[in-house]
């Protein structure tokens, strides 16, 4: 794979464009698609979030995805849109995390795995849970590619931002709403432990907000070693809301995670 020069200026960012004909609820948008891009970064928002507005100013060029595009001018930057309002989960029995994970898995297989040799998924809150469920489903079905130097897919990392591992007391209602009991969450943890212990290129990177800023105490590290976990003195919302300009620690962390592998 050719080396990627992070110092070249980015092409002008564009509003998201759709990758394939979507279902009514699930869409994958690309904000930038440089010709011949081998690296893709995909953003997944969290509960009650919006595929674009979650990441900072709606119309300003300082939103998280567009700032990342400036830092990684040769990367394709995309966003996965799914209905994330809590009311939708409460009122529609057919709207489940399993359904969203199936749709996301389909986009991974059809739109990302065939096109890019290096993929980074930035899953925030519920978006990280959905990504984990999608990857587990692909693994169970034998459709998860082998990520190694010997395969066409050399790297696939998942950046998990404030993703819950266990529900704390007082928030156990989420378990019923999302059909995520300790057994399911435990299997999620086991999945990532296997990836860390394996020699392949599918790895997690965990970013946490400041203690007490969200529905802590939780154990988002899922038993992983400290080398996979980083924490910033930011609230749950500040973790992904780009200030538009100036310093943004989460952006710096993401660029460091990706740049270390280039």
C-alpha positions as CSV (number, residue, x, y, z in Angstrom):
1,X,0.0,0.0,0.0
2,X,1.4,3.5,-0.8
3,X,2.3,5.8,2.0
4,X,-0.3,8.5,2.7
5,X,1.0,12.0,3.0
6,X,-1.0,13.8,5.7
7,X,0.7,17.1,5.0
8,X,-1.0,17.7,1.6
9,X,-4.0,20.2,1.7
10,X,-7.5,18.7,1.7
11,X,-9.8,19.1,-1.2
12,X,-12.8,21.3,-0.5
13,X,-15.3,19.5,1.7
14,X,-18.7,18.8,0.4
15,X,-22.1,18.1,2.0
16,X,-22.7,14.4,2.5
17,X,-23.5,12.4,-0.6
18,X,-25.2,9.0,-0.6
19,X,-23.3,5.9,-1.4
20,X,-26.0,3.5,-2.4
21,X,-29.8,3.5,-2.7
22,X,-30.8,3.4,1.0
23,X,-33.7,2.0,3.0
24,X,-36.0,4.6,4.5
25,X,-34.1,4.5,7.8
26,X,-30.5,3.7,7.0
27,X,-28.1,5.6,4.8
28,X,-24.3,5.9,4.4
29,X,-23.1,9.3,3.3
30,X,-19.6,10.4,2.2
31,X,-18.5,13.9,2.9
32,X,-15.2,13.5,1.0
33,X,-14.2,10.8,-1.5
34,X,-10.7,11.4,-2.9
35,X,-9.9,9.5,-6.1
36,X,-8.2,6.2,-5.3
37,X,-8.7,6.5,-1.5
38,X,-7.6,3.3,0.3
39,X,-8.4,4.7,3.8
40,X,-12.0,5.3,5.0
41,X,-13.2,6.8,8.3
42,X,-16.9,6.4,9.2
43,X,-18.8,8.3,12.0
44,X,-21.7,6.7,13.9
45,X,-23.6,9.0,16.2
46,X,-25.2,8.0,19.5
47,X,-28.6,7.9,21.2
48,X,-30.8,10.9,20.5
49,X,-28.1,12.1,18.1
50,X,-28.1,13.2,14.4
51,X,-25.8,11.9,11.8
52,X,-24.4,15.4,11.1
53,X,-25.3,17.7,13.9
54,X,-23.9,15.4,16.6
55,X,-20.3,16.3,15.5
56,X,-20.4,20.1,15.9
57,X,-21.6,23.2,14.0
58,X,-24.1,22.2,11.3
59,X,-23.1,24.6,8.6
60,X,-19.6,25.7,9.7
61,X,-16.5,24.1,8.2
62,X,-15.4,23.3,11.8
63,X,-17.5,20.1,12.3
64,X,-15.7,17.0,13.4
65,X,-15.9,15.1,10.1
66,X,-14.8,18.1,8.0
67,X,-11.9,18.9,10.4
68,X,-10.8,15.3,10.2
69,X,-10.9,15.6,6.4
70,X,-8.5,18.5,6.6
71,X,-6.1,16.4,8.7
72,X,-6.5,13.3,6.4
73,X,-6.8,14.7,2.9
74,X,-6.4,11.3,1.3
75,X,-9.1,9.6,3.4
76,X,-12.7,9.0,2.4
77,X,-14.9,10.4,5.3
78,X,-18.4,9.0,5.7
79,X,-21.3,9.1,8.1
80,X,-23.9,6.3,8.8
81,X,-27.4,7.7,9.4
82,X,-29.9,5.7,11.5
83,X,-32.9,6.7,13.6
84,X,-31.5,7.2,17.1
85,X,-34.3,9.0,19.0
86,X,-35.2,7.2,22.2
87,X,-38.9,7.7,21.5
88,X,-38.6,5.7,18.3
89,X,-37.2,2.7,20.3
90,X,-40.0,3.1,22.9
91,X,-42.9,3.4,20.4
92,X,-41.8,1.1,17.5
93,X,-41.3,-2.6,18.6
94,X,-39.7,-3.3,15.2
95,X,-37.0,-0.7,15.6
96,X,-34.3,-2.6,17.5
97,X,-30.5,-2.4,17.8
98,X,-30.4,-5.8,16.0
99,X,-32.2,-4.3,13.0
100,X,-29.9,-1.3,12.9
101,X,-26.8,-3.6,13.3
102,X,-28.0,-5.7,10.4
103,X,-28.3,-2.6,8.2
104,X,-24.9,-1.4,9.3
105,X,-23.4,-4.8,8.6
106,X,-24.8,-4.7,5.1
107,X,-23.1,-1.4,4.4
108,X,-19.8,-2.7,5.8
109,X,-20.0,-5.7,3.4
110,X,-21.3,-3.9,0.3
111,X,-19.8,-0.4,0.5
112,X,-16.7,-0.5,2.7
113,X,-14.9,-3.9,2.7
114,X,-14.8,-4.1,-1.1
115,X,-13.5,-0.6,-1.6
116,X,-11.0,0.2,1.2
117,X,-8.0,-1.6,2.6
118,X,-7.9,0.4,5.8
119,X,-11.1,1.3,7.6
120,X,-11.7,3.1,10.9
121,X,-15.1,3.2,12.5
122,X,-15.7,6.0,15.0
123,X,-18.6,4.7,17.1
124,X,-20.0,7.1,19.7
125,X,-22.1,5.9,22.5
126,X,-24.9,3.8,20.9
127,X,-23.0,3.9,17.6
128,X,-20.2,1.9,19.2
129,X,-22.7,-0.7,20.5
130,X,-24.3,-1.0,17.0
131,X,-20.9,-1.5,15.4
132,X,-19.9,-4.2,17.9
133,X,-23.2,-6.0,17.3
134,X,-22.8,-5.7,13.5
135,X,-19.2,-7.1,13.7
136,X,-20.3,-10.0,15.9
137,X,-23.0,-10.9,13.5
138,X,-20.6,-10.9,10.6
139,X,-18.2,-13.0,12.6
140,X,-21.0,-15.5,13.4
141,X,-22.0,-15.7,9.7
142,X,-18.4,-16.1,8.5
143,X,-18.5,-12.8,6.6
144,X,-16.0,-10.9,8.6
145,X,-12.8,-10.5,6.5
146,X,-9.4,-11.5,7.7
147,X,-7.5,-8.3,8.5
148,X,-3.8,-8.9,8.1
149,X,-0.8,-7.9,6.0
150,X,-1.4,-11.1,4.0
151,X,-4.9,-10.1,3.0
152,X,-6.3,-7.3,0.9
153,X,-7.8,-5.8,4.1
154,X,-4.7,-4.7,6.1
155,X,-6.3,-2.7,8.9
156,X,-9.7,-2.3,10.5
157,X,-9.9,-0.4,13.8
158,X,-12.9,0.6,15.8
159,X,-12.7,3.8,17.9
160,X,-15.2,3.4,20.7
161,X,-16.1,6.7,22.3
162,X,-18.0,6.4,25.7
163,X,-19.6,3.1,24.7
164,X,-21.3,1.3,27.6
165,X,-20.2,-2.1,28.7
166,X,-22.6,-2.6,31.6
167,X,-25.6,-0.7,32.8
168,X,-25.2,1.0,36.2
169,X,-28.0,1.0,38.8
170,X,-30.6,3.5,38.0
171,X,-30.3,2.9,34.2
172,X,-31.3,-0.7,34.0
173,X,-34.3,0.3,32.0
174,X,-32.0,0.7,29.0
175,X,-31.4,-3.0,29.2
176,X,-35.1,-3.7,28.4
177,X,-35.5,-1.0,25.8
178,X,-32.5,-2.0,23.8
179,X,-32.7,-5.8,24.6
180,X,-29.2,-5.6,25.9
181,X,-28.8,-7.7,29.1
182,X,-25.5,-8.5,30.8
183,X,-25.2,-11.7,28.7
184,X,-25.2,-9.7,25.4
185,X,-22.9,-7.0,26.8
186,X,-20.6,-9.7,28.1
187,X,-20.4,-11.3,24.6
188,X,-19.5,-7.8,23.3
189,X,-16.6,-7.6,25.8
190,X,-15.5,-11.2,24.9
191,X,-15.5,-10.2,21.2
192,X,-13.1,-7.3,21.7
193,X,-10.9,-9.3,24.0
194,X,-10.5,-11.9,21.2
195,X,-9.5,-9.1,18.8
196,X,-6.9,-7.7,21.2
197,X,-5.4,-11.1,21.7
198,X,-5.4,-12.1,18.0
199,X,-2.7,-11.2,15.6
200,X,-5.0,-9.8,13.0
201,X,-5.7,-6.1,12.2
202,X,-9.1,-5.7,13.8
203,X,-8.5,-3.7,17.0
204,X,-10.5,-1.4,19.4
205,X,-9.4,2.0,20.7
206,X,-11.4,3.2,23.6
207,X,-11.9,6.9,24.5
208,X,-13.7,7.9,27.7
209,X,-15.1,11.2,29.0
210,X,-14.3,12.5,32.4
211,X,-15.6,10.4,35.3
212,X,-19.2,11.2,36.3
213,X,-20.0,13.1,33.1
214,X,-22.3,10.4,31.8
215,X,-24.2,7.4,33.1
216,X,-21.2,6.1,35.0
217,X,-20.1,4.1,36.8
218,X,-19.6,1.7,33.9
219,X,-16.8,-0.5,32.8
220,X,-16.3,0.6,29.1
221,X,-12.8,-1.0,29.0
222,X,-14.5,-4.4,29.0
223,X,-11.4,-5.9,30.7
224,X,-9.0,-4.7,28.0
225,X,-5.5,-3.5,28.9
226,X,-4.8,0.1,29.7
227,X,-2.9,0.5,26.4
228,X,-6.2,0.4,24.5
229,X,-7.9,3.0,26.7
230,X,-7.6,6.8,26.8
231,X,-9.5,9.4,28.8
232,X,-10.0,13.1,28.3
233,X,-11.3,15.8,30.7
234,X,-14.4,16.4,28.6
235,X,-18.1,15.7,29.2
236,X,-19.9,13.1,27.2
237,X,-21.2,15.7,24.8
238,X,-17.9,17.6,24.5
239,X,-16.1,14.4,23.6
240,X,-17.5,14.6,20.0
241,X,-18.8,18.2,19.6
242,X,-16.1,20.0,17.7
243,X,-15.8,23.7,18.9
244,X,-15.6,24.7,15.2
245,X,-12.0,26.0,15.5
246,X,-9.1,25.9,17.8
247,X,-8.0,22.9,19.9
248,X,-10.1,19.7,19.9
249,X,-8.5,16.9,21.9
250,X,-10.7,14.2,20.5
251,X,-9.7,15.1,16.9
252,X,-6.1,15.0,18.0
253,X,-6.6,11.5,19.5
254,X,-8.3,10.2,16.4
255,X,-5.6,11.5,14.1
256,X,-3.0,10.0,16.4
257,X,-4.7,6.6,16.3
258,X,-4.9,6.6,12.5
259,X,-1.6,8.3,11.9
260,X,0.3,5.7,14.0
261,X,-0.8,3.0,11.4
262,X,0.0,5.0,8.2
